[in-house]
Amino acid sequence: MSLSIGIVGLPNVGKSTLFSALTKKGVLIANYPFATIDPSVGVVAVPDFRLMRLSEMSKSEKTVPAIVEFVDIAGLVKGASEGEGLGNQFLTNIRETDAIAQVVRMFDDEDVHHVHGEVDPRRDIEVINLELILADRETVSKRLDRVERDSKGGDKDLMAERDVLKKILPLLDSGKPAREAALTEVERATVKTLHLITMKPVLYVLNRKSGAINIDAENGERWRELQSFLEVSGAQHVFVDAGVEHELNDVGDGERDDFRRELGVSSNGIDDLIRGGYRLLDLISFFTTGEKETRAWTIPRGATAPVAGAAIHTDFRDKFIRAQVIQTEKVLEVGSWAAARDKGLVRTEGKEYVVQDGDVMEFFHS
């Protein structure tokens, strides 16, 4: 499955630097029909040490990671919902993504101007979230007017959509995102075609800057207000130093950790961001491995074996017979798929099997 995350943020928060770091890290994989050379899209491999170890075990000719598409959304300014700046282009692009990564500036730097004159992460988040809510409010309001008119003929589908829209609109009117509406899965499917922005999950990317005054290190009122927001809203977040990650793309793999330590950066922010996107959308990876290829496949957590098989080919869903399964750690421990099978470690699972993160699988169909 394709996973697309839109990167948004106010001007001068580090959004472009972060996207540039992602693009340099990115890979263009011809095997994927949705691979792109669009300069606003970075196709990035999901970091997973298990994939590389499986490929080494199988002596695979090719190793294909799971990927995430990061989309650099046109800069957002106050009034974007009314067409200010590149508002219309911004809204069109962001509706097509699966999730949103909102870059939030966490540093004071007199050489980097802030669009509002001073750095205040909590306020910046409110500005962006309000623009997204206002954009959705206009979408829902227009659609509701049309549906109420057309549903007078008694069309059940239109009446169902009308009822869902009437649940969402008051939330947007009160400044809350559509995702807070108490909707059933059926109701969510009813409005899915509207591609509401505030229905998408959000990952806050807290962008620090090495050598500058970082708000979390300062531990003042601005940090406490941001912490309170993150805790109360239950929002997921990751820390990143976009500038450092951008510079490190020109450094050899073996030296990057040393450079991070010298600069006081504790973790690989890009990898944290990619993994954060997976967690945000509750996705997992399973693997197929052999001499020709070892590949990671992305599926939703809770997917059954036939649904997982469809990631490879629809026949593995529609004509599914069985799947042979073993966890990565076990097959690596014995050294090969054949050895694991000989030792009775490979299980045979049927249609009801729920695939687990890290499963190594072989599918059979009629």
PyMOL commands that set and color helices and strands:
alter all, ss='L'
color gray80, all
select helices_A, chain A and resi 15-25+49-58+80-82+87-95+121-153+156-173+178-180+185-190+192-194+197-199+215-218+221-233+242-248+253-263+269-280+305-309+315-318+328-334+337-342
alter helices_A, ss='H'
color red, helices_A
select strands_A, chain A and resi 4-8+41-45+62-64+67-72+99-105+107-108+202-207+213-214+236-240+283-289+293-300+320-327+347-349+359-365
alter strands_A, ss='S'
color yellow, strands_A
deselect
rebuild
show_as cartoon
